[in-house]
Amino acid sequence: MRLSSMKPTFLAAAAAVLLAASSASTPAQTSQPTVYKDMSVVKLPPGARVAIVEWEDLECPACAHAFPIVHQAAEHYHIPIVRRDFPLRMHIWSGEAAIDARYIQDKFGNDAADKYRRAVFANQMSIASKEDLQAFTQHYFQSQGSAMPFVVDPQGTLANEVHADYMLGERLGLVHTPTIFVVTPRGAEEVNNIDNLYSMLDTAIAETGGPDKSHHTTTTARR
């Protein structure tokens, strides 16, 4: 399990937005909306009337802060979350963590992947290198009564999925993480301040006649 298993083009693409993302690990608190390049990539999942769509980086402190708020809100309103990974080049282990999370999702399900991501966010300050991440993930697997495979992504399939999310973020014109949208059939509105998420969801649900009847689910976008 090494980030070098990810396509070189992924790292090149990451470098291209490094300057634009210089504030990526701080929450977006500005009242000025970002003008995005292509909002067509921000979509409702099938059957939903209201959803949260989020690009996140597992090494981003602002993402760690937003994670429980986003998930509690989704559970409260019974709406889905569509999650996309956007590991920044300045963050040396976030790409590998995203691959590990997707492996856990495939093997154990969405709830298990959410639990791992939550644990990574809670332990960000103690993970300073790829080796620290590997040791953390090995311990995490053991705590769940399982064993971490020697190679998590031998064919590079999961790395390709992370890369696809990243490229959608590029197409959108993403400039910070987390980037969070409340999405309805009428369009998508960015959550510029995470403290406003509940009020924005109240408005979205009132305008659309309420959430769909499905339970809260988190879906890590797949190709």
VMD Tcl script that draws the C-alpha trace (Angstrom):
set ca {
  {0.00 0.00 0.00}
  {1.87 3.05 -1.26}
  {0.75 6.35 -2.73}
  {3.19 5.71 -5.55}
  {0.75 3.06 -6.78}
  {-1.55 5.92 -7.78}
  {-1.24 7.10 -11.37}
  {1.49 9.71 -12.03}
  {-1.16 11.84 -13.67}
  {-2.93 12.04 -10.32}
  {0.10 13.64 -8.69}
  {0.61 15.95 -11.64}
  {-3.01 17.05 -11.43}
  {-2.62 17.66 -7.72}
  {0.37 19.90 -8.35}
  {-1.65 21.97 -10.78}
  {-4.00 23.14 -8.04}
  {-1.51 23.48 -5.24}
  {-1.41 27.27 -5.38}
  {-5.17 27.58 -5.71}
  {-5.61 25.30 -2.72}
  {-3.23 27.12 -0.41}
  {-6.14 27.77 1.96}
  {-7.64 24.35 1.50}
  {-7.27 23.17 5.07}
  {-9.21 26.07 6.56}
  {-13.00 26.28 6.70}
  {-14.75 28.45 4.16}
  {-16.34 31.17 6.30}
  {-16.68 33.90 3.71}
  {-20.06 35.25 2.70}
  {-18.81 35.68 -0.86}
  {-19.84 32.66 -2.97}
  {-17.22 30.88 -5.04}
  {-17.83 30.98 -8.78}
  {-17.36 27.39 -9.94}
  {-16.48 26.31 -13.47}
  {-18.86 23.38 -14.01}
  {-21.68 22.78 -11.52}
  {-22.99 19.87 -13.59}
  {-20.70 17.56 -11.59}
  {-22.69 18.28 -8.39}
  {-25.67 15.94 -8.68}
  {-28.44 14.48 -6.57}
  {-28.24 10.71 -6.10}
  {-31.11 8.83 -7.80}
  {-34.42 9.10 -5.94}
  {-33.33 11.86 -3.55}
  {-34.95 15.30 -3.27}
  {-32.33 16.75 -0.93}
  {-28.75 15.59 -0.43}
  {-25.37 16.71 0.80}
  {-22.49 16.44 -1.68}
  {-19.02 16.87 -0.22}
  {-15.40 16.79 -1.37}
  {-13.10 16.02 1.55}
  {-9.43 15.39 2.39}
  {-8.70 13.03 5.27}
  {-5.67 15.09 6.32}
  {-7.61 18.36 6.39}
  {-8.43 19.74 9.89}
  {-11.45 21.65 8.57}
  {-12.80 18.39 7.10}
  {-12.34 16.73 10.49}
  {-14.35 19.54 12.08}
  {-17.13 19.31 9.48}
  {-17.39 15.50 9.41}
  {-19.55 14.94 12.53}
  {-21.73 17.96 11.77}
  {-22.44 16.79 8.22}
  {-23.20 13.24 9.32}
  {-25.39 14.27 12.24}
  {-27.35 16.59 9.96}
  {-27.83 13.87 7.34}
  {-29.02 11.44 9.98}
  {-31.33 14.04 11.52}
  {-32.99 14.85 8.20}
  {-32.73 11.32 6.75}
  {-30.96 12.55 3.63}
  {-28.05 11.00 1.74}
  {-24.45 12.16 1.62}
  {-22.47 11.79 -1.58}
  {-18.81 11.91 -0.60}
  {-15.90 12.52 -2.94}
  {-12.20 12.41 -2.10}
  {-9.90 15.31 -2.87}
  {-6.46 14.53 -1.37}
  {-4.23 17.57 -1.67}
  {-0.59 17.27 -2.72}
  {0.52 19.18 0.36}
  {-0.93 16.36 2.47}
  {1.42 13.41 2.26}
  {-0.81 10.57 3.46}
  {-4.39 11.58 2.67}
  {-4.41 9.77 -0.69}
  {-3.46 6.47 0.94}
  {-6.04 7.00 3.67}
  {-8.75 7.48 1.03}
  {-7.68 4.22 -0.64}
  {-7.78 2.41 2.71}
  {-11.27 3.77 3.38}
  {-12.51 2.55 0.02}
  {-11.01 -0.90 0.65}
  {-12.89 -1.04 3.96}
  {-16.07 0.07 2.20}
  {-15.76 -2.73 -0.36}
  {-14.98 -5.38 2.24}
  {-17.15 -4.33 5.19}
  {-19.69 -1.77 3.91}
  {-20.41 1.97 4.03}
  {-20.87 2.14 7.80}
  {-17.48 0.55 8.39}
  {-15.84 2.99 5.98}
  {-17.51 5.92 7.77}
  {-16.22 4.58 11.07}
  {-12.66 4.39 9.70}
  {-12.81 7.90 8.27}
  {-14.13 9.18 11.59}
  {-11.22 7.48 13.39}
  {-8.68 8.95 10.97}
  {-10.09 12.43 11.49}
  {-10.01 11.97 15.27}
  {-6.35 10.92 15.13}
  {-5.03 13.37 12.53}
  {-2.59 14.99 14.93}
  {-0.87 11.67 15.68}
  {-0.40 10.73 12.00}
  {2.63 12.53 10.61}
  {3.75 10.21 7.81}
  {2.69 7.38 5.53}
  {4.33 4.99 7.98}
  {2.24 6.43 10.82}
  {-0.89 5.98 8.71}
  {-0.02 2.36 7.95}
  {0.60 1.63 11.63}
  {-2.67 3.36 12.56}
  {-4.62 1.43 9.93}
  {-3.07 -1.90 10.93}
  {-4.05 -1.24 14.54}
  {-7.52 -0.18 13.40}
  {-8.02 -3.44 11.51}
  {-6.87 -5.39 14.56}
  {-9.30 -3.49 16.80}
  {-12.08 -4.58 14.45}
  {-11.04 -8.24 14.64}
  {-9.53 -8.32 11.17}
  {-6.13 -8.13 9.49}
  {-4.97 -5.46 7.09}
  {-3.88 -6.96 3.76}
  {-0.24 -6.64 2.82}
  {-1.27 -4.79 -0.36}
  {-4.56 -2.90 -0.15}
  {-4.95 -1.94 -3.81}
  {-2.81 -4.27 -5.96}
  {-4.48 -3.36 -9.26}
  {-4.74 0.36 -8.58}
  {-8.54 0.24 -8.90}
  {-9.22 2.20 -5.73}
  {-6.52 4.74 -6.59}
  {-8.25 5.27 -9.92}
  {-11.52 5.98 -8.11}
  {-9.84 8.57 -5.87}
  {-8.23 10.07 -8.97}
  {-11.65 10.26 -10.69}
  {-13.07 12.18 -7.71}
  {-10.09 14.50 -7.78}
  {-10.55 15.22 -11.47}
  {-14.22 16.01 -10.93}
  {-13.10 18.49 -8.27}
  {-10.74 19.99 -10.85}
  {-13.56 20.18 -13.36}
  {-15.72 21.90 -10.76}
  {-12.95 24.36 -9.95}
  {-12.66 23.34 -6.32}
  {-10.50 25.72 -4.26}
  {-10.79 24.43 -0.69}
  {-11.64 21.41 1.42}
  {-14.12 20.60 2.61}
  {-16.35 21.79 -0.21}
  {-19.94 21.02 0.76}
  {-23.14 21.55 -1.17}
  {-26.82 21.20 -0.30}
  {-28.35 19.83 -3.48}
  {-31.98 19.75 -4.63}
  {-33.64 19.36 -8.04}
  {-33.44 23.15 -8.32}
  {-29.64 23.18 -8.06}
  {-26.80 23.20 -5.57}
  {-25.88 25.79 -2.93}
  {-22.47 25.77 -1.29}
  {-22.25 25.64 2.49}
  {-19.79 28.48 3.04}
  {-20.08 28.20 6.82}
  {-20.69 24.78 8.36}
  {-22.69 26.46 11.14}
  {-25.33 27.30 8.52}
  {-25.84 23.71 7.36}
  {-28.98 23.02 9.38}
  {-30.72 26.22 8.34}
  {-29.84 25.58 4.71}
  {-31.26 22.07 4.94}
  {-34.42 23.42 6.59}
  {-34.89 25.73 3.63}
  {-34.12 23.05 1.05}
  {-36.52 20.56 2.60}
  {-39.28 23.16 2.88}
  {-38.84 24.11 -0.78}
  {-38.87 20.52 -2.05}
  {-41.63 19.10 0.14}
  {-39.35 17.16 2.44}
  {-36.64 14.51 2.14}
  {-37.23 11.23 0.35}
  {-38.40 8.22 2.35}
  {-35.03 6.48 2.39}
  {-32.86 6.36 5.48}
  {-29.68 8.36 5.81}
  {-26.92 6.76 3.77}
  {-23.37 7.77 2.94}
  {-22.12 6.89 -0.50}
  {-18.50 7.27 -1.46}
  {-18.76 7.99 -5.16}
  {-17.56 5.16 -7.41}
  {-16.64 5.24 -11.06}
}
mol new
graphics top color blue
foreach p $ca { graphics top sphere $p radius 0.5 }
foreach p [lrange $ca 0 end-1] q [lrange $ca 1 end] { graphics top cylinder $p $q radius 0.2 }
display resetview
